[in-house]
Amino acid sequence: MVEVTVYSRSNCHLCDVAMAQLEKLSEEFEFTIVKKLIDGDAELENKYGEGVPVILINGTPHDFFRVDPERFRAAMANI
């Protein structure tokens, strides 16, 4: 099963939009979404800071700030 990880912050509008886009794409592709909040985690806050959301597919960085549906579809087609 493909795992899509989203590094996010609380009250992050861009993160909410990215999650909604991924949920919509989950109707086309079979994958699980794991949302990880970086709030309060010094290591993750240092790594991702204000660059969230960060989207990984099977642990590999894919997108940040937003989900590009066509780019996501192309990545999923190659898995």
Secondary structure, 3 states (H helix, E strand, C coil): CEEEEEEECCCCHHHHHHHHHHHHHCCCCCEEEEEEECCCCHHHHHHHCCCCCEEEECCEEEEECCCCHHHHHHHHHCC
